Amino acid sequence: MKKSALFAAICVPAFLAAAPLAAKTLVYCSEGSPENFYPGINTTGTSFDVNEHIYDNIVDFERGGTQVVPGLAEKWDISADGTVYTFHLRKNAKFHSNKNFKPTRNLNADDVLFMFERQWKEENPYFKVTSPNHSYFTDMGMPKLLKSVEKVDDYTVRVTLNQPEAPFLSNLAMQFAGVQSKEYADAMLKAGTPEKIDQEPIGSGPFYLVQYQKDAIVRFKAFPEYWGGKAKIDDLVFSITPDASVRWAKLQKGECHVMPYPNPADLEAMKKDPNVTVMEQPGLNVGYLAYQTTKKPFDDVRVRKAFNMAMNKKAIVDAVFLGSGIPAKNPIPPSMWSYNDSVKEDEYNPEAAKKLLAEAGYPNGLETDLWAMPVQRPYNPNARRIAELMQADLAKIGVKAEIKSFEWGEYRKRAQAGEHQMAQLGWTGDNGDPDNFLHTLLGCASAQSASGSNIAKWCYKPFDDLVTKAKVVTNQAERTKLYEEAQKIFKEQAPWFTVAHAVQLKPVRKEVVDFKLSPFGRHTFYGVDIKGK
């Protein structure tokens, strides 16, 4: 990333000391640095939390819910056959400005077309800028789904699909569809610095970026001309604090107001602190161990089943989640519609696992790798500890598993490329639709993509046919039947060892007003206020 004065280093205490007394400042102790400021290629909640304050989508989710509501489009029409969507854009949505660029017009249809075409059309000059890996766009099958995206007039966009797509509106409310300024993009392309639109971003969101120092701080200010009205807080600071114990210490001292991903061991103390409220709700997430099904020995379902029976899931969840998670048997959480509770869980049975392994041609066990994430995630509070427990269980059936890890960005990149044999990962839902788990994480399109989220590289036609069909059916009862059947097949074929669904826990200082838990695990501060300031 190029350095600039805009992104000069600054520390939180210095900033707070310099802030006017009347200004309302909210400090969020975030767990890490964003990947970048281009929503079309981001895949982590860490980046989503930053970018959703900068950018808007044409449709959005209600705060704290999964219902699709107007965003940059104040209304839309859908054709009777479900293939044509006409979006009527607001005329008062303005872009931020920065030292590189001052917009001359409000957000319009050209910007929405740019959002689509940058991810869709390889000939677009921005397709490869920052990265050509538009993971979400590709994993959800958008390149094949879209027939055309047309500008009807300055404030009307018509999207035509090749077939109906039940979750289409919900998908457009996801982060990858954040709208960037086409005018800014054109100016930076002309200047020979196209990468600046992703490094020094401007959007139409409720906050604009003031400073960023990797691994230290992201600082925003409220955008006074935001179409939805100026935010209640004036300054928003992300104080990047990777260690959960340090985040908790800062929250206790009032150095930050909200923190994510507490250590389960700290929860009792948090609940006793008179200055803190621990908000909680069932998490729309799943943590899992993916088997690389195109590599030996995991190309054999018997080996995958043997491994699933060898690991004591309940003991792992009890030891690591300490009551903040429940064992997972399906790839979607129990709170999600179409969850199939009749699916039978794999029993913990090391002796049966040994026999199955021998039947698969490994009577003396085998050697493999076991990748452990280097970071705490919403679906996994301690990946290293889980890996150690898995390693010990597998040793009992003669499997020697070597634990490996990499820096988080490198870990994801290598896992998406399929370099592992076994790798821990997980998912927090983006839109409340089962398609977002079952097709995005386990469909063939995602398995075949070099940067896809299906790190098991599992492409199984009977499963893929069901989840693909469920996309084009609009009746929820019919979709539910298809997804229930898909979950049965998933369990029989075992591309993952499903670990847990974590409860979403958020320690928040009591002076914070109107912060809402997102079902998607996001941290959004538009609409939030601070008492007594």
Solvent accessible surface area in square Angstrom, and as a share of the most:
residue,aa,sasa,rsa
1,M,123,0.55
2,K,114,0.48
3,K,198,0.84
4,S,27,0.17
5,A,86,0.67
6,L,37,0.18
7,F,21,0.09
8,A,45,0.35
9,A,71,0.55
10,I,40,0.20
11,C,73,0.44
12,V,19,0.11
13,P,93,0.59
14,A,52,0.40
15,F,9,0.04
16,L,69,0.34
17,A,91,0.70
18,A,86,0.67
19,A,21,0.16
20,P,95,0.60
21,L,189,0.94
22,A,93,0.72
23,A,23,0.18
24,K,42,0.18
25,T,9,0.05
26,L,0,0.00
27,V,2,0.01
28,Y,0,0.00
29,C,0,0.00
30,S,4,0.02
31,E,18,0.08
32,G,17,0.16
33,S,24,0.15
34,P,8,0.05
35,E,63,0.28
36,N,22,0.11
37,F,0,0.00
38,Y,7,0.03
39,P,2,0.01
40,G,2,0.01
41,I,19,0.10
42,N,1,0.01
43,T,30,0.17
44,T,7,0.04
45,G,8,0.08
46,T,10,0.06
47,S,0,0.00
48,F,6,0.03
49,D,2,0.01
50,V,3,0.01
51,N,1,0.00
52,E,36,0.16
53,H,1,0.00
54,I,0,0.00
55,Y,9,0.03
56,D,13,0.07
57,N,18,0.09
58,I,0,0.00
59,V,0,0.00
60,D,63,0.33
61,F,25,0.10
62,E,75,0.33
63,R,88,0.32
64,G,37,0.36
65,G,14,0.13
66,T,61,0.36
67,Q,112,0.50
68,V,27,0.16
69,V,45,0.26
70,P,62,0.39
71,G,3,0.03
72,L,1,0.00
73,A,0,0.00
74,E,90,0.40
75,K,123,0.52
76,W,60,0.21
77,D,75,0.39
78,I,83,0.42
79,S,39,0.25
80,A,118,0.92
81,D,92,0.48
82,G,14,0.13
83,T,20,0.12
84,V,41,0.23
85,Y,14,0.05
86,T,23,0.14
87,F,0,0.00
88,H,48,0.22
89,L,3,0.02
90,R,43,0.16
91,K,137,0.58
92,N,82,0.42
93,A,0,0.00
94,K,73,0.31
95,F,11,0.05
96,H,4,0.02
97,S,49,0.32
98,N,19,0.10
99,K,116,0.49
100,N,36,0.18
101,F,22,0.09
102,K,138,0.59
103,P,37,0.23
104,T,116,0.68
105,R,71,0.26
106,N,37,0.19
107,L,1,0.00
108,N,11,0.06
109,A,0,0.00
110,D,45,0.23
111,D,0,0.00
112,V,0,0.00
113,L,29,0.15
114,F,5,0.02
115,M,8,0.03
116,F,0,0.00
117,E,49,0.22
118,R,2,0.01
119,Q,7,0.03
120,W,41,0.14
121,K,68,0.29
122,E,126,0.56
123,E,141,0.63
124,N,23,0.12
125,P,83,0.52
126,Y,3,0.01
127,F,24,0.10
128,K,142,0.60
129,V,22,0.13
130,T,66,0.39
131,S,24,0.15
132,P,60,0.38
133,N,72,0.37
134,H,4,0.02
135,S,5,0.03
136,Y,13,0.05
137,F,0,0.00
138,T,50,0.29
139,D,0,0.00
140,M,2,0.01
141,G,20,0.19
142,M,1,0.00
143,P,54,0.34
144,K,176,0.74
145,L,11,0.05
146,L,5,0.03
147,K,131,0.55
148,S,33,0.21
149,V,14,0.08
150,E,73,0.33
151,K,82,0.35
152,V,68,0.39
153,D,74,0.38
154,D,71,0.37
155,Y,51,0.20
156,T,16,0.09
157,V,0,0.00
158,R,86,0.31
159,V,0,0.00
160,T,24,0.14
161,L,5,0.02
162,N,86,0.44
163,Q,73,0.33
164,P,41,0.26
165,E,6,0.03
166,A,35,0.27
167,P,2,0.01
168,F,0,0.00
169,L,31,0.15
170,S,22,0.14
171,N,0,0.00
172,L,0,0.00
173,A,9,0.07
174,M,6,0.03
175,Q,32,0.14
176,F,2,0.01
177,A,0,0.00
178,G,5,0.05
179,V,0,0.00
180,Q,9,0.04
181,S,2,0.01
182,K,64,0.27
183,E,39,0.17
184,Y,3,0.01
185,A,0,0.00
186,D,66,0.34
187,A,34,0.26
188,M,14,0.06
189,L,71,0.35
190,K,187,0.79
191,A,69,0.54
192,G,56,0.54
193,T,30,0.18
194,P,27,0.17
195,E,39,0.17
196,K,44,0.18
197,I,3,0.01
198,D,1,0.01
199,Q,29,0.13
200,E,3,0.01
201,P,6,0.04
202,I,4,0.02
203,G,0,0.00
204,S,0,0.00
205,G,0,0.00
206,P,8,0.05
207,F,0,0.00
208,Y,65,0.25
209,L,12,0.06
210,V,28,0.16
211,Q,26,0.12
212,Y,11,0.04
213,Q,66,0.29
214,K,136,0.58
215,D,93,0.48
216,A,34,0.27
217,I,1,0.00
218,V,1,0.00
219,R,33,0.12
220,F,0,0.00
221,K,66,0.28
222,A,7,0.06
223,F,14,0.06
224,P,85,0.53
225,E,97,0.43
226,Y,21,0.08
227,W,58,0.21
228,G,41,0.39
229,G,34,0.33
230,K,100,0.42
231,A,4,0.03
232,K,102,0.43
233,I,0,0.00
234,D,41,0.21
235,D,2,0.01
236,L,0,0.00
237,V,0,0.00
238,F,2,0.01
239,S,7,0.05
240,I,13,0.07
241,T,6,0.04
242,P,95,0.60
243,D,73,0.38
244,A,8,0.06
245,S,59,0.38
246,V,70,0.40
247,R,0,0.00
248,W,20,0.07
249,A,36,0.28
250,K,49,0.21
251,L,0,0.00
252,Q,84,0.37
253,K,146,0.62
254,G,30,0.28
255,E,81,0.36
256,C,0,0.00
257,H,13,0.06
258,V,0,0.00
259,M,0,0.00
260,P,0,0.00
261,Y,18,0.07
262,P,11,0.07
263,N,43,0.22
264,P,20,0.13
265,A,81,0.63
266,D,31,0.16
267,L,18,0.09
268,E,118,0.53
269,A,53,0.41
270,M,0,0.00
271,K,119,0.50
272,K,149,0.63
273,D,26,0.13
274,P,102,0.64
275,N,72,0.37
276,V,7,0.04
277,T,60,0.35
278,V,24,0.14
279,M,50,0.22
280,E,94,0.42
281,Q,52,0.23
282,P,98,0.62
283,G,6,0.06
284,L,17,0.09
285,N,5,0.02
286,V,0,0.00
287,G,2,0.02
288,Y,4,0.01
289,L,0,0.00
290,A,0,0.00
291,Y,0,0.00
292,Q,9,0.04
293,T,15,0.09
294,T,93,0.54
295,K,67,0.28
296,K,149,0.63
297,P,8,0.05
298,F,0,0.00
299,D,70,0.36
300,D,33,0.17
301,V,50,0.29
302,R,89,0.33
303,V,0,0.00
304,R,10,0.04
305,K,45,0.19
306,A,0,0.00
307,F,0,0.00
308,N,7,0.04
309,M,27,0.12
310,A,1,0.00
311,M,2,0.01
312,N,39,0.20
313,K,22,0.09
314,K,133,0.56
315,A,50,0.39
316,I,2,0.01
317,V,4,0.02
318,D,74,0.38
319,A,52,0.40
320,V,10,0.06
321,F,1,0.01
322,L,95,0.47
323,G,73,0.70
324,S,9,0.06
325,G,11,0.10
326,I,85,0.43
327,P,64,0.40
328,A,1,0.00
329,K,35,0.15
330,N,0,0.00
331,P,0,0.00
332,I,0,0.00
333,P,1,0.00
334,P,62,0.39
335,S,71,0.46
336,M,9,0.04
337,W,70,0.25
338,S,10,0.07
339,Y,41,0.15
340,N,9,0.05
341,D,102,0.53
342,S,93,0.60
343,V,9,0.05
344,K,163,0.69
345,E,60,0.27
346,D,28,0.15
347,E,96,0.43
348,Y,94,0.36
349,N,43,0.22
350,P,33,0.21
351,E,107,0.48
352,A,31,0.24
353,A,0,0.00
354,K,88,0.37
355,K,149,0.63
356,L,37,0.18
357,L,2,0.01
358,A,43,0.33
359,E,111,0.50
360,A,16,0.12
361,G,54,0.52
362,Y,61,0.23
363,P,98,0.61
364,N,139,0.71
365,G,13,0.13
366,L,23,0.11
367,E,129,0.58
368,T,10,0.06
369,D,13,0.07
370,L,0,0.00
371,W,7,0.03
372,A,0,0.00
373,M,6,0.03
374,P,64,0.40
375,V,50,0.29
376,Q,27,0.12
377,R,13,0.05
378,P,27,0.17
379,Y,14,0.05
380,N,8,0.04
381,P,24,0.15
382,N,69,0.35
383,A,4,0.03
384,R,122,0.45
385,R,104,0.38
386,I,0,0.00
387,A,0,0.00
388,E,62,0.28
389,L,37,0.18
390,M,0,0.00
391,Q,61,0.27
392,A,54,0.42
393,D,14,0.07
394,L,0,0.00
395,A,62,0.48
396,K,116,0.49
397,I,6,0.03
398,G,42,0.40
399,V,3,0.01
400,K,140,0.59
401,A,4,0.03
402,E,103,0.46
403,I,25,0.13
404,K,76,0.32
405,S,49,0.31
406,F,51,0.21
407,E,120,0.54
408,W,36,0.13
409,G,28,0.27
410,E,65,0.29
411,Y,0,0.00
412,R,29,0.11
413,K,142,0.60
414,R,79,0.29
415,A,0,0.00
416,Q,26,0.12
417,A,60,0.47
418,G,4,0.04
419,E,85,0.38
420,H,0,0.00
421,Q,42,0.19
422,M,0,0.00
423,A,0,0.00
424,Q,2,0.01
425,L,21,0.11
426,G,6,0.06
427,W,24,0.08
428,T,19,0.11
429,G,0,0.00
430,D,12,0.06
431,N,4,0.02
432,G,15,0.15
433,D,14,0.07
434,P,0,0.00
435,D,0,0.00
436,N,1,0.00
437,F,0,0.00
438,L,0,0.00
439,H,11,0.05
440,T,1,0.00
441,L,2,0.01
442,L,1,0.00
443,G,0,0.00
444,C,16,0.10
445,A,41,0.32
446,S,0,0.00
447,A,10,0.07
448,Q,136,0.60
449,S,18,0.11
450,A,87,0.67
451,S,14,0.09
452,G,0,0.00
453,S,11,0.07
454,N,0,0.00
455,I,1,0.01
456,A,0,0.00
457,K,26,0.11
458,W,9,0.03
459,C,62,0.37
460,Y,72,0.27
461,K,142,0.60
462,P,62,0.39
463,F,0,0.00
464,D,26,0.13
465,D,68,0.35
466,L,32,0.16
467,V,0,0.00
468,T,54,0.31
469,K,116,0.49
470,A,0,0.00
471,K,10,0.04
472,V,49,0.28
473,V,24,0.14
474,T,105,0.61
475,N,74,0.38
476,Q,98,0.44
477,A,67,0.52
478,E,90,0.40
479,R,12,0.04
480,T,31,0.18
481,K,142,0.60
482,L,24,0.12
483,Y,0,0.00
484,E,58,0.26
485,E,74,0.33
486,A,0,0.00
487,Q,0,0.00
488,K,86,0.36
489,I,21,0.11
490,F,2,0.01
491,K,16,0.07
492,E,105,0.47
493,Q,36,0.16
494,A,2,0.02
495,P,0,0.00
496,W,3,0.01
497,F,5,0.02
498,T,2,0.01
499,V,6,0.04
500,A,0,0.00
501,H,6,0.03
502,A,6,0.05
503,V,41,0.24
504,Q,18,0.08
505,L,19,0.10
506,K,3,0.01
507,P,0,0.00
508,V,6,0.04
509,R,27,0.10
510,K,100,0.42
511,E,46,0.21
512,V,17,0.10
513,V,48,0.28
514,D,71,0.37
515,F,14,0.06
516,K,94,0.40
517,L,15,0.08
518,S,14,0.09
519,P,19,0.12
520,F,12,0.05
521,G,5,0.05
522,R,21,0.08
523,H,0,0.00
524,T,39,0.23
525,F,0,0.00
526,Y,56,0.21
527,G,15,0.15
528,V,0,0.00
529,D,30,0.16
530,I,3,0.02
531,K,123,0.52
532,G,88,0.84
533,K,127,0.54
